[in-house]
């Protein structure tokens, strides 16, 4: 079973976060949602989630992928957390899958992972990703780095994660089950 880490901080974007977790779990992926602090975290629209773990307790565990949800405030917390930056760097060194949606590519930038990489993000931060080869596509895969734009692309992004982790057939099956065909 593939294992995915989803680091989470106050200010996370709810649609992106829940869609990633839900679609991956439907596909049989072992998802660990790890808060950067203990207790409930509050999203950008005041929806509260209780993470499965605290980042300190699982930061040394082995994962097949790390996926960062967006939400500007949440991303600001993630990118300022040295544990998150270290996890991103280690996952990159180990040639593991790294996903980031909306404003989360800023954390990839801060970890030094975007130079010359094809990626996308929420349009409002495109200028902050000048070292990349920026695209306006809804979902962009460059090697092991998968990025996407916003809440409206969260389902496509999540199905692509399923494809990369478990195969195209499984992604198509999950897409059919949720009435969102995988392309």
C-alpha positions, 0 to 999 in steps of 0.5 A: 500500500502506498503511503502519502503525507499531507502536512497541514497548518491553520489556514489550509484550503478546505476543498483542496485538502479534503479532496486530496485526502478523500480521493487518495483514501478511496483509491486505497492509499494510506494517507497521514494528515499531519498537523504542524501543531497538536489539536484541531486546525482551522481552514481558510473558511473556518472548517476545522479538521483534526489531523491524524498525527503531529508532524514531529511524530511522523516526520522521519517515517517513510512515505511514497509522496508528500502532498501540500494543499493550498490556502495562502495562510496555511501555505505561509505556515507550512513554508515557514516550518523548517520540518516541512522544508526538510521533508520536501528536500528529503523526498526530492533526494529520494526521488519521491512524488511531491504534489502542491496545489494553489499557493503550495508551490511557494513551499517548493520554491522555498525548499529549492525545488522549482528551478527550471521545473514545469509547474503551475499554481494559483495565478496570483503567485505566478510571479513568485515562481519565476525560477520555474517554467510556469504554465497555466494548465490545470495540472502539470507534471514534471518528473516527480513534481505535480502541481495544480491551480486552485480548488476548482482543479483539486479533483483532477489533481487528486485523480492524477495523484492516484494514477501516479501512485496506483496506476491509470486503471485505478484512477479511472475507476475512482473517477467513474465512482465519483462521476468525474472521469479521469482524463 
